[in-house]
Amino acid sequence: MAATYLVVGLGNIGAEYANTRHNMGFMILDAWAQASNVLFKTDRYGDVAEVSFKGRWFVLLKPSTYMNLSGKAVRYWMQQLNLPLENLIVISDDLALPFGTVRMRANGSSGGHNGLENITQLLESDKWARIRVGIGNEFARGGQVDYVLGALSKEEMDQVPALAAKIIQGIKDVSTIGIARAMNTINTRQKAQKQEPKGPNDEKNGIYTPEM
């Protein structure tokens, strides 16, 4: 039986959130679907597409629950597909990393990210792989929410295709050579980056989503 993986790209649905920094997960999966010539179909708790690679199947999920309730969609599809936690990979944005920096981990904390935190709560475990994509933190005090929910600049958008290709290959590598070796390939060196002080309206660790 072919191995199946659930690959979740985190983001918020709606035209107003398209191409925003917080929707980096959606953008990566959109690039994968386009490169594979497949279309997303609306299903329970999200848009879903399927792609194959060397006998492995990847179910791509863009949750429709909004970021803060991402775990609801992930839990449902993990149960539907009857997958073990090691076959789950979640892609999210990360303020703590410079733009374009990629960090894959086999497990770990949410780092204050509301989507990752909700997934951990509903799966009752943090023993699943995640890929954090740096979006930088070039915002002034109190400007965190606007920055995260703001659109990528043209220069940043121009970098997305290459960034997506790197991440997609990293996920394929997980299925063929294992996550430990895949991490050595996909993880990029982090550059020094300033950390802006948080304003009174910024949430813990800077994450940020509309409560919907």
LOFI-772525 format. One record per residue (C-alpha): residue in three letters; x, y, z. Coordinates in steps of 0.2 Angstrom, whole numbers, padded with zeros to 4 digits, always signed. Each point is the difference from the previous one (the first is absolute). Layout:
! residues N
alaXYZ...
//
This chain:
! residues 212
met+0000+0000+0000ala+0007+0017-0005ala+0005+0011+0014thr-0011+0016+0002tyr+0004+0016+0008leu-0011+0015+0006val+0009+0016-0005val-0009+0015+0008gly+0003+0018-0005leu-0006+0012+0013gly-0009+0016-0005asn-0016+0010+0001ile-0013-0002-0014gly-0008+0015-0009ala+0007+0012-0014glu+0005+0012+0013tyr+0013-0012+0007ala+0007-0006-0017asn+0019+0003-0002thr+0002+0006+0018arg+0014-0005+0011his-0011-0010+0011asn-0005-0011-0015met+0017-0006-0004gly-0006-0018+0002phe-0014+0002-0012met+0012+0007-0013ile+0012-0014+0001leu-0014-0013-0003asp-0007+0010-0014ala+0017+0000-0008trp+0001-0019+0002ala-0018-0003-0007gln+0004+0011-0015ala+0017-0008-0004ser-0009-0017+0001asn-0015+0006-0011val-0013-0005+0013leu-0014+0011+0007phe-0006+0002+0018lys-0018-0005+0003thr-0010+0006+0015asp-0003-0013+0013arg-0004-0002+0018tyr+0010+0014+0010gly+0011+0005-0015asp+0006-0001-0018val+0008-0016-0004ala+0011-0006-0014glu+0010-0016-0003val+0017-0002-0008ser+0012-0016-0002phe+0018-0002+0000lys+0010-0017-0002gly-0015-0010+0007arg-0004+0012+0014trp-0016+0010+0001phe-0001+0017+0008val-0017+0007+0005leu+0002+0019+0000leu-0012+0009+0012lys-0004+0019+0001pro-0011+0001+0015ser-0015+0011-0001thr-0002+0002+0019tyr+0011+0015+0001met+0016+0000+0008asn-0005-0001+0018leu-0010-0016-0003ser+0012-0009-0012gly+0000-0015+0012lys-0018-0004-0004ala+0004-0003-0018val+0016-0009+0003arg-0008-0012+0013tyr-0014-0004-0012trp+0011-0004-0015met+0012-0010+0011gln-0014-0011+0005gln-0008-0001-0017leu+0017-0006-0007asn+0004-0011+0015leu+0018+0007+0001pro+0013-0001+0013leu+0007+0017+0007glu+0016-0003-0009asn-0009+0002-0017leu-0006+0017+0004ile+0010+0015-0006val-0006+0018+0004ile+0007+0016-0009ser-0002+0016+0009asp+0007+0018+0000asp+0012+0006+0013leu+0004+0017+0006ala+0016-0005+0009leu+0009-0005-0016pro+0006+0012-0014phe-0010-0001-0016gly+0003-0015-0010thr+0009-0010+0014val-0007-0018+0002arg+0000-0010+0015met-0006-0018+0000arg-0002-0009+0017ala-0007-0018+0004asn-0009+0007+0015gly+0000+0015+0012ser-0010+0014+0008ser-0011+0012-0009gly+0011+0015+0003gly-0015+0010+0004his-0008-0003-0017asn-0019-0002+0002gly-0002-0012-0014leu+0013-0012+0006glu-0006+0002+0018asn-0017-0005-0005ile+0006-0015-0010thr+0010-0006+0015gln-0015+0002+0012leu-0012-0010-0011leu+0012-0013-0005glu+0006-0001+0019ser+0018-0001-0006asp+0014+0010-0008lys+0008-0015-0007trp-0003+0005-0019ala+0011+0008-0013arg-0001+0019-0003ile+0008+0011-0013arg+0002+0018+0006val+0002+0013-0014gly+0008+0017+0005ile-0010+0015-0003gly+0012+0012+0009asn-0005+0013+0013glu+0002+0017-0008phe-0013+0009+0009ala-0001+0014+0013arg-0006-0001+0017gly-0019-0005+0000gly+0000-0004-0019gln+0002-0018+0001val-0018-0005-0004asp+0000+0011-0015tyr+0017-0007-0006val-0005-0018+0002leu-0017+0003-0009gly+0008+0011-0013ala+0004-0005-0018leu+0017-0005-0005ser+0010+0012-0009lys+0004-0002-0019glu+0018-0005+0005glu-0006-0013+0012met-0013-0007-0012asp+0014-0002-0013gln+0009-0012+0013val-0016-0011+0003pro+0002-0012-0015ala+0018-0005+0005leu-0004-0001+0018ala-0015-0011-0004ala+0010-0011-0011lys+0013-0002+0015ile-0014-0005+0012ile-0009-0011-0012gln+0016-0010-0003gly+0003-0001+0019ile-0017-0007+0003lys+0003-0013-0014asp+0017-0004+0008val-0009-0004+0017ser-0009-0014-0009thr+0015-0007-0008ile+0015+0002+0011gly-0008+0005+0016ile-0002+0016+0010ala+0017+0000+0008arg+0009+0000-0017ala-0013+0012-0008met+0003+0012+0014asn+0018+0001-0005thr-0005+0005-0017ile-0014+0012+0002asn+0005+0010+0016thr+0009+0016-0004arg+0012+0010+0010gln-0008+0014+0010lys+0007+0017-0002ala+0000+0012+0015gln-0016+0010+0001lys-0006+0014+0011gln-0014-0003+0012glu-0013+0014+0001pro-0007+0003+0017lys-0018-0006+0002gly-0014+0013+0002pro-0014-0001+0012asn-0012-0008-0014asp+0012-0013-0006glu-0003-0018+0006lys+0013-0011+0008asn+0014-0003-0012gly-0008+0010-0013ile-0014-0010-0007tyr-0014+0008-0004thr-0015-0006-0009pro-0018+0006-0002glu-0012-0010+0011met-0013-0007-0012
//
